[in-house]
Amino acid sequence: MESQAESSSQYRRVHLPPRSEYRFELEPHEKLSIRLVQGRTQSGEEPDAEIFGAELVGGTQERWYPFGDEAKAAVSSWRGAEIEVAGSASTEYLADEPSPVYTAYSNLHLYLERQRIQARQALRADAKLLSTLAGSVLDPSYIAPRTTDQGTETESDPSGTAASTVYRPEGQGPRVMVLGPESAGKTSLVKFLANYALRSPAVASLGKGEAGKVAESLRTGGDGIIYPNMEANLSEEAKKEKREEEKRSDITGWWPVVVNLDPSDGAPPLPCCLSALPLSPLPLASLPSASPAFPLGTNTSTTGAIPPGTSTAHGVAPLSLWLGKENVRDNERHFRRVVDWLAEGVERRLARDFRSRMSGLVIDTPGVITADARSKYAFIQHCVKAFKVDTIVVLGHEKLNLEMTKLFASPAATAQTAEIPGSQGQRLPRVNVIKLPKSGGVVELDDTYRSRLKALQVKTYFYGGISSAGGNTESGVPKAVLPGHSDPLGGVPSLSPYSTTIPFDLLEIYKIGQESLAPSSALPIGASRTITETQLVKLDPTNSAADQTSLLHSVLALIQPPRGGGGAGQPDSSTNPTDDEIIGAPILGFVHVADIDTVRKKITVLSPSAGRLPSKTAIIGSLDWQDV
């Protein structure tokens, strides 16, 4: 009886007036569930509620949205609503100041919406452009051009100085980059813009005219030429695929690509990565915020199938590259080269995916610090040029807004737009700088919280989600499970990780550059470095005790073998790969080094699932974790 009374006392209703916001912050072991209560508002309208732009859906059946893992979020309502809250939160309140969601953020979405519609019209009007774009990415092997380091060469890797890009300005949707200091709400705004794009009433298709027919031909492996009686010559399977594609073409919502350039975020797949996440309004047009383990509401397919649900993370197949550090300033030249490769990978995606092309990019960035001004925000300038950004949003930072306007949007900067490397004379787009206020609900995050979150993200990758249903007892008495918490947060199923042993000489492990390098001015006169910031260093655990120590408890990124890989029992490379072949290689998965046997010369690694590892080429960084 006492348990039932305690459970019922945890349920309460909160009335949200029009254009108001209910905010909450969870501490460790706190959980919360929220549902939208059906019924008319006081003004007679249908209630509405959303979290970072993701709509809360009501209905005749109770539909609860669970939150945990120290989540911090806000429920907004345009017309007013009543929500039911179950569970406890150490901090929860109804904001007494107006939220920028209803003014500045929504106006920004409308501005981007107009640009997407213009891009769609441009693609529909130029069918030849579609064939040209698709033809530019036929060669699967490519080198990313160097955006701002064209003169950078090393003896081991002179590549990238004369590479060409597939970028074309025609038919491009908006490319917006969000800047601001630490804890300014950048990721929340990125998620808001992505959710509103996914929920848009617009249809991201090329229609049924000539452009639509060319796109259909390219999608089915054709050459983009429209032949007579094309449909009559299709097989039954091809006709079925075409009907399914026509159904998808009628679905509303844009298909944006979210680019995460903040390696400390832990966006798919793990911290220390830079990723491009292609989104679609299928099967769910929302990015949920059930857990900060999924900061962008997305999860990779490496952790198994995700069943649909209110807290289901948006399943994505990202293009992820390994930086190996949580701070981009630890090796800025390496960061810039990884950005070059990621940007060119995105360009190749947009050249063949016309839905994503017209929908554009939303780019999340690391927090700006005072020291960045001394280098004139070099890493920001590099990212803007690499991704051909046309809109910069500055959150709550007056000085940064002035600096970005001076660099990109002043009359002098506009008149001298730089030429794009490898683009045969094309110039960077003009940049529009927009200053927005940061939300009053922004939470300052300390290092202890970030450390716990990083450990949770790594554990979730290897072990999947953890259900609240089992083992939830107090003093031997079963505790009531909050609604929506019977399944793991994010919908990620539980996994049974698999341990395997690998000989030292079979797994090729590289690191990029040194942990710290003295400036060139500190070297003796006439001396040069033997190791540069982007030079490969191959680990030798057989003969180096230091390499064995650095490997233990580390998380290794398994990358696509540069030259196809070796057969069973054979290393992937017969000759040493170049720097760019490793830096630009996509991540295929991760393993955790659980143990090192120096006597048998073998490494024990943990992987999320049983079976053959996808690669025997790995990169080590600063990400480590102890499985406790």
C-alpha positions as CSV (number, residue, x, y, z in Angstrom):
1,M,0.0,0.0,0.0
2,E,2.8,2.4,0.9
3,S,4.5,1.7,-2.5
4,Q,1.2,2.5,-4.3
5,A,0.8,5.7,-2.4
6,E,4.4,6.7,-3.1
7,S,3.8,5.9,-6.8
8,S,0.6,7.9,-7.1
9,S,2.3,10.9,-5.4
10,Q,4.9,11.0,-8.2
11,Y,2.2,11.7,-10.8
12,R,1.3,15.4,-11.2
13,R,-0.1,17.6,-13.9
14,V,1.6,20.8,-15.2
15,H,-0.4,23.5,-17.1
16,L,1.6,25.2,-19.9
17,P,0.2,28.6,-21.0
18,P,0.6,29.5,-24.7
19,R,4.3,30.1,-25.6
20,S,5.6,28.8,-22.3
21,E,8.3,26.3,-21.4
22,Y,8.6,23.7,-18.7
23,R,12.2,22.8,-17.9
24,F,13.8,20.0,-16.0
25,E,17.2,18.7,-15.0
26,L,17.8,15.2,-13.8
27,E,20.5,14.1,-11.4
28,P,22.0,10.5,-11.4
29,H,19.4,7.8,-10.7
30,E,16.5,10.2,-11.4
31,K,14.0,9.4,-14.0
32,L,11.0,11.1,-15.5
33,S,8.1,10.3,-17.8
34,I,6.0,12.9,-19.6
35,R,2.8,12.6,-21.6
36,L,0.6,15.1,-23.4
37,V,-2.9,15.2,-21.9
38,Q,-5.7,15.2,-24.5
39,G,-8.4,17.9,-24.3
40,R,-9.0,21.4,-25.6
41,T,-7.0,24.4,-24.2
42,Q,-8.8,27.3,-22.5
43,S,-9.1,29.1,-25.8
44,G,-10.7,26.0,-27.4
45,E,-7.7,24.9,-29.5
46,E,-6.0,21.6,-29.8
47,P,-3.0,21.3,-27.3
48,D,0.5,21.0,-28.6
49,A,3.9,20.3,-27.0
50,E,7.4,19.6,-28.2
51,I,10.9,19.0,-26.9
52,F,13.7,20.6,-29.0
53,G,11.3,20.7,-31.9
54,A,10.3,17.0,-31.6
55,E,6.5,16.8,-31.3
56,L,4.9,15.1,-28.3
57,V,2.0,13.1,-29.7
58,G,-1.2,12.6,-27.6
59,G,-3.9,10.0,-28.3
60,T,-6.6,7.9,-26.8
61,Q,-4.0,5.6,-25.4
62,E,-1.4,6.9,-22.9
63,R,1.8,7.7,-24.8
64,W,4.6,8.4,-22.3
65,Y,8.0,9.9,-23.2
66,P,10.7,8.6,-20.8
67,F,13.9,10.5,-19.7
68,G,16.9,9.5,-17.7
69,D,20.7,9.4,-17.6
70,E,20.9,13.0,-16.2
71,A,18.9,14.4,-19.1
72,K,18.2,18.1,-19.3
73,A,15.4,19.3,-21.5
74,A,12.4,21.7,-21.9
75,V,8.8,21.1,-23.0
76,S,7.5,24.0,-25.2
77,S,3.9,24.7,-26.2
78,W,2.7,27.2,-28.9
79,R,-1.0,27.0,-28.1
80,G,-0.9,25.9,-24.5
81,A,-1.2,22.3,-23.1
82,E,-1.5,20.2,-20.0
83,I,1.2,17.6,-19.5
84,E,1.3,14.8,-16.9
85,V,4.7,14.2,-15.3
86,A,5.7,11.0,-13.5
87,G,8.9,10.6,-11.5
88,S,11.1,13.1,-9.7
89,A,13.5,15.8,-10.8
90,S,15.8,17.8,-8.6
91,T,15.2,20.8,-10.8
92,E,12.0,21.5,-12.6
93,Y,10.2,24.8,-13.2
94,L,8.0,26.8,-15.5
95,A,10.2,29.5,-17.2
96,D,9.1,33.0,-16.3
97,E,10.9,34.6,-19.3
98,P,9.9,34.2,-23.0
99,S,11.8,31.5,-24.8
100,P,13.6,32.2,-28.0
101,V,12.0,29.1,-29.5
102,Y,8.9,31.1,-30.3
103,T,10.7,34.0,-32.0
104,A,14.3,33.9,-33.1
105,Y,14.7,30.1,-33.5
106,S,11.4,29.7,-35.4
107,N,12.2,32.7,-37.7
108,L,15.6,31.0,-38.4
109,H,13.7,27.8,-39.4
110,L,11.5,29.8,-41.8
111,Y,14.6,31.5,-43.3
112,L,16.1,28.1,-44.0
113,E,12.8,26.7,-45.3
114,R,12.8,29.4,-48.0
115,Q,16.3,28.4,-49.1
116,R,15.3,24.7,-49.3
117,I,12.4,25.5,-51.5
118,Q,14.5,27.6,-53.8
119,A,17.1,24.7,-54.0
120,R,14.3,22.3,-54.9
121,Q,13.0,24.6,-57.6
122,A,16.6,24.9,-59.1
123,L,17.0,21.1,-59.2
124,R,13.5,20.6,-60.8
125,A,14.4,23.1,-63.5
126,D,17.7,21.6,-64.5
127,A,17.5,17.9,-65.3
128,K,21.0,17.9,-66.9
129,L,22.5,19.1,-63.6
130,L,21.4,15.8,-62.0
131,S,23.3,13.7,-64.5
132,T,26.4,15.9,-64.2
133,L,26.4,15.6,-60.4
134,A,25.9,11.9,-60.4
135,G,28.7,11.5,-63.0
136,S,31.1,13.4,-60.8
137,V,31.2,10.6,-58.1
138,L,31.5,7.5,-60.2
139,D,35.1,7.1,-59.1
140,P,35.0,5.6,-55.5
141,S,38.6,6.5,-54.8
142,Y,39.3,10.1,-54.2
143,I,41.5,12.5,-52.3
144,A,40.1,15.4,-50.3
145,P,41.5,18.7,-51.4
146,R,43.3,20.8,-48.7
147,T,41.0,23.7,-47.8
148,T,43.5,26.1,-46.1
149,D,46.8,24.1,-46.1
150,Q,47.3,23.8,-49.9
151,G,51.1,24.1,-49.4
152,T,51.3,21.5,-46.7
153,E,53.3,18.5,-47.7
154,T,55.3,15.8,-45.9
155,E,57.7,13.4,-47.5
156,S,55.4,10.5,-46.6
157,D,52.2,12.2,-47.9
158,P,52.1,15.0,-50.5
159,S,48.5,14.2,-51.4
160,G,45.6,16.7,-51.3
161,T,47.5,19.6,-52.8
162,A,46.1,19.1,-56.3
163,A,43.0,17.1,-55.6
164,S,39.6,18.3,-57.0
165,T,36.2,18.6,-55.3
166,V,32.8,17.5,-56.6
167,Y,31.2,20.7,-55.1
168,R,28.8,22.6,-57.3
169,P,26.8,25.6,-56.0
170,E,23.6,24.8,-58.1
171,G,20.7,23.3,-56.3
172,Q,22.3,23.5,-52.8
173,G,20.1,23.8,-49.8
174,P,21.1,26.0,-46.8
175,R,24.4,25.2,-45.0
176,V,24.1,26.6,-41.5
177,M,26.8,26.4,-38.9
178,V,26.0,27.1,-35.2
179,L,28.7,28.8,-33.2
180,G,28.9,29.9,-29.5
181,P,30.8,29.4,-26.3
182,E,30.7,26.2,-24.2
183,S,27.2,25.5,-22.8
184,A,25.4,27.9,-25.0
185,G,22.8,25.5,-26.3
186,K,24.4,24.8,-29.7
187,T,23.5,21.1,-29.9
188,S,19.9,21.9,-28.7
189,L,19.5,24.5,-31.5
190,V,20.9,22.0,-34.1
191,K,18.4,19.4,-32.9
192,F,15.6,22.0,-33.0
193,L,16.4,23.0,-36.6
194,A,16.7,19.3,-37.7
195,N,13.4,18.4,-36.0
196,Y,11.6,21.3,-37.6
197,A,13.1,20.3,-41.0
198,L,11.9,16.7,-40.6
199,R,8.4,17.9,-39.6
200,S,8.1,20.4,-42.5
201,P,4.9,20.1,-44.6
202,A,7.1,20.4,-47.8
203,V,7.9,17.4,-49.9
204,A,11.6,16.8,-50.7
205,S,11.1,15.3,-54.2
206,L,11.9,16.3,-57.8
207,G,8.4,15.8,-58.9
208,K,7.2,13.8,-61.9
209,G,8.6,16.0,-64.6
210,E,11.9,15.5,-66.5
211,A,14.1,16.0,-63.5
212,G,12.1,13.4,-61.6
213,K,12.5,10.9,-64.4
214,V,16.2,11.5,-64.6
215,A,16.6,11.1,-60.9
216,E,14.6,7.8,-61.1
217,S,16.9,6.6,-63.8
218,L,20.0,7.4,-61.8
219,R,18.6,5.8,-58.6
220,T,18.0,2.5,-60.4
221,G,21.6,2.4,-61.8
222,G,20.8,4.0,-65.1
223,D,22.7,6.7,-67.0
224,G,20.2,9.5,-66.4
225,I,18.9,9.4,-70.0
226,I,15.2,9.1,-70.5
227,Y,14.4,6.4,-73.0
228,P,11.0,5.6,-74.6
229,N,8.9,2.9,-72.8
230,M,11.3,2.8,-69.9
231,E,8.7,1.5,-67.5
232,A,7.6,-1.3,-69.8
233,N,11.1,-2.7,-69.9
234,L,11.4,-2.9,-66.1
235,S,11.4,-6.2,-64.3
236,E,8.6,-6.9,-61.8
237,E,11.1,-6.3,-58.9
238,A,12.2,-3.0,-60.4
239,K,8.5,-1.9,-60.8
240,K,7.9,-2.8,-57.1
241,E,10.9,-0.8,-56.0
242,K,9.7,2.1,-58.1
243,R,6.2,2.1,-56.5
244,E,7.9,2.1,-53.0
245,E,10.0,5.0,-54.1
246,E,6.9,6.9,-55.3
247,K,5.3,6.4,-51.9
248,R,8.5,7.8,-50.2
249,S,8.4,10.8,-52.6
250,D,4.9,11.8,-51.3
251,I,6.1,11.8,-47.7
252,T,6.4,15.3,-46.2
253,G,9.6,16.5,-44.5
254,W,13.1,17.4,-45.5
255,W,16.1,15.1,-45.4
256,P,18.9,17.2,-43.9
257,V,22.4,16.1,-43.0
258,V,23.6,17.0,-39.5
259,V,27.3,17.4,-39.3
260,N,28.9,17.1,-35.8
261,L,32.3,18.8,-35.6
262,D,32.5,18.6,-31.8
263,P,34.4,15.5,-30.8
264,S,33.4,15.8,-27.2
265,D,29.7,15.5,-27.9
266,G,29.7,11.7,-28.4
267,A,27.4,11.9,-31.3
268,P,27.3,8.7,-33.3
269,P,29.2,6.6,-32.9
270,L,31.4,7.7,-30.0
271,P,33.4,10.7,-28.6
272,C,36.5,11.6,-30.4
273,C,34.8,11.3,-33.8
274,L,33.6,13.7,-36.4
275,S,30.4,12.6,-38.2
276,A,27.9,13.4,-40.9
277,L,24.5,12.1,-40.1
278,P,22.0,11.8,-43.0
279,L,18.4,12.1,-41.6
280,S,15.1,11.2,-43.1
281,P,11.4,11.6,-42.0
282,L,11.2,7.8,-42.1
283,P,10.2,6.0,-39.9
284,L,9.8,8.8,-37.4
285,A,10.1,12.5,-38.2
286,S,11.7,13.4,-34.9
287,L,15.0,13.2,-32.9
288,P,14.1,12.3,-29.3
289,S,16.0,13.5,-26.3
290,A,15.4,10.6,-23.9
291,S,19.1,10.4,-22.9
292,P,22.2,12.5,-23.3
293,A,24.0,9.4,-24.4
294,F,22.3,10.2,-27.8
295,P,23.1,14.0,-27.9
296,L,21.6,14.4,-31.4
297,G,18.8,11.8,-30.9
298,T,20.6,9.4,-33.2
299,N,22.2,6.0,-32.9
300,T,24.2,3.8,-35.3
301,S,23.0,0.5,-36.6
302,T,26.1,-1.2,-35.0
303,T,24.1,-1.8,-31.8
304,G,21.3,-3.9,-33.4
305,A,17.8,-3.2,-34.6
306,I,15.9,-0.4,-32.9
307,P,12.2,-1.1,-32.4
308,P,9.9,2.0,-33.0
309,G,8.8,3.8,-29.9
310,T,8.4,7.2,-28.2
311,S,12.0,7.3,-27.1
312,T,13.5,5.5,-30.1
313,A,16.8,7.0,-31.2
314,H,16.8,7.9,-34.9
315,G,18.8,5.1,-36.6
316,V,21.5,6.5,-38.9
317,A,24.4,5.2,-41.0
318,P,26.8,8.0,-40.5
319,L,30.0,8.8,-42.3
320,S,32.4,9.0,-39.3
321,L,36.1,9.8,-39.2
322,W,38.4,9.3,-36.2
323,L,40.0,12.4,-34.6
324,G,41.1,10.6,-31.5
325,K,40.8,13.6,-29.3
326,E,38.0,15.4,-27.4
327,N,39.7,18.8,-27.9
328,V,40.2,20.0,-31.4
329,R,43.0,22.4,-30.3
330,D,45.2,19.5,-29.2
331,N,46.3,18.9,-32.8
332,E,44.6,21.5,-35.0
333,R,46.3,20.6,-38.2
334,H,45.1,17.0,-37.8
335,F,41.6,18.3,-37.1
336,R,41.6,20.4,-40.3
337,R,42.7,17.5,-42.4
338,V,39.9,15.3,-40.9
339,V,37.4,18.1,-41.7
340,D,38.7,18.2,-45.3
341,W,37.9,14.5,-45.7
342,L,34.6,14.7,-44.0
343,A,33.5,17.7,-46.1
344,E,34.4,16.0,-49.3
345,G,32.6,12.8,-48.2
346,V,29.5,15.0,-47.6
347,E,29.9,16.6,-51.0
348,R,29.9,13.2,-52.7
349,R,26.8,12.3,-50.8
350,L,24.9,15.4,-51.8
351,A,25.9,14.9,-55.4
352,R,23.9,11.7,-55.6
353,D,21.3,12.2,-52.9
354,F,19.1,15.0,-54.2
355,R,16.8,15.0,-51.2
356,S,19.7,15.7,-48.9
357,R,21.1,18.2,-51.4
358,M,18.0,20.4,-51.3
359,S,17.6,20.0,-47.6
360,G,21.1,21.2,-46.8
361,L,23.4,20.9,-43.8
362,V,23.1,21.8,-40.1
363,I,26.6,21.9,-38.5
364,D,27.3,21.6,-34.8
365,T,30.7,22.9,-33.6
366,P,33.0,22.9,-30.5
367,G,32.6,25.7,-28.0
368,V,34.6,28.8,-28.8
369,I,37.1,30.0,-26.2
370,T,39.0,33.3,-25.7
371,A,42.3,31.8,-27.0
372,D,40.7,31.2,-30.4
373,A,40.7,34.9,-31.1
374,R,44.5,35.0,-31.1
375,S,44.5,32.8,-34.2
376,K,41.7,34.8,-35.8
377,Y,39.4,31.7,-35.2
378,A,41.5,29.7,-37.7
379,F,39.6,26.4,-37.1
380,I,36.3,28.1,-37.6
381,Q,37.5,29.7,-40.8
382,H,38.7,26.3,-42.0
383,C,35.3,24.6,-41.3
384,V,33.4,27.4,-43.0
385,K,35.5,27.1,-46.2
386,A,35.6,23.3,-46.1
387,F,31.8,22.9,-45.9
388,K,31.0,26.0,-48.0
389,V,28.8,27.4,-45.2
390,D,26.4,30.2,-46.3
391,T,24.8,30.9,-42.9
392,I,26.6,31.3,-39.5
393,V,24.5,31.5,-36.4
394,V,26.1,32.9,-33.3
395,L,24.5,32.0,-30.0
396,G,24.6,34.6,-27.2
397,H,28.1,36.0,-27.8
398,E,28.3,39.7,-28.9
399,K,32.1,39.7,-29.5
400,L,32.1,36.5,-31.5
401,N,29.2,37.8,-33.6
402,L,31.2,41.0,-34.4
403,E,34.3,38.9,-35.3
404,M,32.4,36.6,-37.6
405,T,30.8,39.5,-39.3
406,K,34.2,41.1,-39.8
407,L,35.6,37.9,-41.2
408,F,32.8,36.7,-43.4
409,A,30.0,39.3,-43.9
410,S,31.6,42.7,-44.0
411,P,31.7,44.4,-47.4
412,A,35.5,43.8,-47.7
413,A,35.1,40.1,-46.9
414,T,32.1,39.8,-49.3
415,A,34.1,41.4,-52.2
416,Q,37.0,39.0,-51.7
417,T,35.4,35.6,-51.4
418,A,38.2,33.0,-51.8
419,E,38.4,30.5,-54.6
420,I,37.5,26.9,-53.7
421,P,40.6,24.6,-53.9
422,G,40.2,22.0,-56.7
423,S,37.0,23.5,-58.0
424,Q,38.2,25.0,-61.3
425,G,37.7,28.6,-60.4
426,Q,34.5,28.4,-58.3
427,R,34.3,30.8,-55.4
428,L,32.9,30.3,-51.9
429,P,29.3,31.4,-51.2
430,R,28.6,34.6,-49.5
431,V,28.1,34.1,-45.8
432,N,25.2,35.6,-43.7
433,V,26.0,36.0,-40.0
434,I,23.0,35.8,-37.7
435,K,23.1,36.5,-33.9
436,L,20.5,34.7,-31.7
437,P,20.0,34.8,-28.0
438,K,20.8,31.7,-26.0
439,S,18.0,30.1,-24.0
440,G,17.6,30.9,-20.3
441,G,17.4,27.1,-19.7
442,V,21.0,26.4,-20.8
443,V,22.8,24.3,-18.2
444,E,26.5,24.7,-17.4
445,L,28.1,21.2,-17.6
446,D,31.1,20.4,-15.4
447,D,34.0,17.9,-16.1
448,T,32.6,15.3,-13.7
449,Y,29.3,15.2,-15.6
450,R,31.1,15.0,-19.0
451,S,33.3,12.1,-17.7
452,R,30.2,10.1,-16.6
453,L,28.5,10.8,-19.9
454,K,31.5,9.6,-21.9
455,A,31.7,6.4,-19.9
456,L,27.9,5.9,-20.5
457,Q,28.2,6.4,-24.3
458,V,31.1,3.9,-24.6
459,K,29.2,1.3,-22.4
460,T,26.0,1.8,-24.5
461,Y,28.0,1.1,-27.6
462,F,29.3,-2.3,-26.4
463,Y,26.4,-3.4,-24.1
464,G,23.4,-1.7,-25.7
465,G,20.6,-0.3,-23.6
466,I,19.8,-1.2,-20.0
467,S,16.2,-1.8,-19.1
468,S,14.7,-0.4,-15.8
469,A,12.3,-3.4,-15.5
470,G,14.7,-5.9,-14.1
471,G,16.3,-5.6,-10.7
472,N,14.4,-2.5,-9.7
473,T,13.9,-3.2,-6.0
474,E,14.2,-1.4,-2.8
475,S,14.7,-3.3,0.5
476,G,13.7,-6.5,-1.4
477,V,10.3,-4.9,-2.4
478,P,9.7,-4.5,-6.1
479,K,9.6,-0.9,-7.1
480,A,7.1,0.5,-9.6
481,V,8.6,1.1,-13.0
482,L,7.7,4.5,-14.4
483,P,5.6,4.4,-17.6
484,G,7.8,4.2,-20.7
485,H,10.9,3.0,-18.7
486,S,10.2,-0.8,-19.1
487,D,12.4,-0.6,-22.3
488,P,15.9,0.8,-22.6
489,L,16.2,4.6,-23.2
490,G,16.6,5.3,-26.9
491,G,15.1,1.9,-27.8
492,V,18.6,0.4,-28.1
493,P,18.4,-3.3,-27.4
494,S,20.7,-5.0,-24.9
495,L,23.8,-6.7,-26.4
496,S,26.1,-9.5,-25.5
497,P,29.6,-8.3,-26.2
498,Y,32.1,-10.8,-27.5
499,S,35.8,-11.1,-26.5
500,T,38.4,-12.4,-28.8
501,T,42.2,-12.6,-28.9
502,I,44.3,-11.2,-31.7
503,P,48.1,-11.7,-32.3
504,F,50.2,-8.6,-32.0
505,D,51.4,-8.8,-35.6
506,L,47.9,-9.2,-37.1
507,L,46.3,-6.0,-35.8
508,E,47.8,-2.9,-37.4
509,I,47.5,0.0,-34.9
510,Y,48.4,3.6,-35.8
511,K,48.4,6.9,-34.0
512,I,48.4,10.3,-35.7
513,G,51.4,12.5,-34.8
514,Q,52.7,13.0,-31.3
515,E,50.7,13.9,-28.2
516,S,52.6,17.2,-27.9
517,L,55.0,18.9,-30.3
518,A,57.2,21.9,-29.6
519,P,56.6,24.9,-31.9
520,S,58.9,25.1,-34.9
521,S,60.5,28.3,-33.4
522,A,61.8,26.2,-30.5
523,L,63.8,23.8,-32.7
524,P,67.5,24.3,-33.3
525,I,68.5,26.4,-36.3
526,G,68.3,24.3,-39.4
527,A,66.6,21.4,-37.7
528,S,63.2,20.0,-38.8
529,R,60.7,17.7,-37.1
530,T,60.9,14.0,-37.7
531,I,57.3,13.6,-36.9
532,T,54.6,16.1,-38.0
533,E,51.1,16.7,-36.6
534,T,49.5,14.4,-39.2
535,Q,52.2,11.8,-39.7
536,L,51.4,8.2,-39.0
537,V,53.2,6.4,-36.2
538,K,52.7,2.6,-36.2
539,L,52.6,1.0,-32.7
540,D,54.8,-1.9,-32.0
541,P,53.4,-3.7,-29.0
542,T,55.8,-6.7,-29.5
543,N,58.9,-4.7,-28.7
544,S,57.6,-1.6,-26.9
545,A,56.4,-1.7,-23.3
546,A,55.2,1.9,-23.7
547,D,52.9,0.9,-26.6
548,Q,51.6,-1.9,-24.6
549,T,50.8,0.5,-21.7
550,S,49.0,3.0,-24.0
551,L,46.9,0.2,-25.6
552,L,45.5,-1.3,-22.4
553,H,41.9,-0.1,-21.7
554,S,41.9,2.0,-24.9
555,V,39.1,2.1,-27.4
556,L,40.4,1.5,-30.9
557,A,38.6,2.7,-34.1
558,L,38.5,0.0,-36.8
559,I,38.8,1.8,-40.1
560,Q,38.2,0.7,-43.7
561,P,41.5,-0.9,-44.9
562,P,43.2,1.5,-47.3
563,R,43.9,-1.1,-50.0
564,G,41.2,-3.6,-49.6
565,G,42.5,-5.5,-46.6
566,G,44.2,-8.9,-46.2
567,G,42.6,-12.3,-46.1
568,A,41.9,-14.4,-43.0
569,G,45.0,-14.5,-40.8
570,Q,46.8,-11.9,-42.9
571,P,47.5,-8.2,-42.0
572,D,45.5,-5.6,-44.1
573,S,48.6,-3.9,-45.5
574,S,51.7,-5.3,-47.2
575,T,53.2,-1.9,-47.5
576,N,52.9,1.2,-45.2
577,P,49.8,3.3,-46.0
578,T,50.1,7.0,-46.5
579,D,48.9,9.5,-43.9
580,D,45.8,10.4,-45.9
581,E,44.8,6.8,-46.5
582,I,44.4,6.4,-42.7
583,I,43.2,9.9,-41.8
584,G,40.4,9.8,-44.4
585,A,39.3,6.2,-43.9
586,P,35.7,5.8,-42.6
587,I,35.2,4.1,-39.3
588,L,33.7,0.6,-39.5
589,G,33.4,-0.1,-35.8
590,F,35.2,-0.1,-32.4
591,V,36.9,-2.5,-30.1
592,H,38.0,-2.1,-26.5
593,V,41.4,-3.5,-25.4
594,A,40.5,-5.4,-22.3
595,D,43.9,-7.3,-21.7
596,I,47.4,-7.7,-23.2
597,D,49.3,-11.0,-22.9
598,T,52.9,-10.1,-23.3
599,V,54.0,-13.8,-23.0
600,R,51.7,-15.1,-25.8
601,K,51.9,-11.7,-27.6
602,K,48.2,-11.4,-28.0
603,I,45.6,-8.7,-27.4
604,T,42.1,-9.4,-25.9
605,V,39.5,-7.1,-27.4
606,L,35.8,-6.6,-26.7
607,S,33.4,-6.0,-29.6
608,P,29.7,-5.4,-29.5
609,S,28.8,-8.6,-31.3
610,A,30.3,-12.0,-32.2
611,G,31.8,-12.7,-35.6
612,R,34.8,-11.6,-37.7
613,L,36.0,-8.0,-37.1
614,P,35.2,-5.7,-40.0
615,S,38.9,-4.6,-40.2
616,K,42.4,-5.4,-38.9
617,T,43.5,-1.8,-39.3
618,A,42.9,0.4,-36.2
619,I,43.7,3.9,-34.9
620,I,44.3,4.7,-31.3
621,G,43.5,8.1,-29.7
622,S,42.8,9.4,-26.2
623,L,39.6,7.6,-25.6
624,D,39.9,4.9,-22.9
625,W,37.4,3.1,-20.7
626,Q,37.4,0.5,-18.0
627,D,34.7,-2.1,-18.2
628,V,33.5,-2.1,-14.5
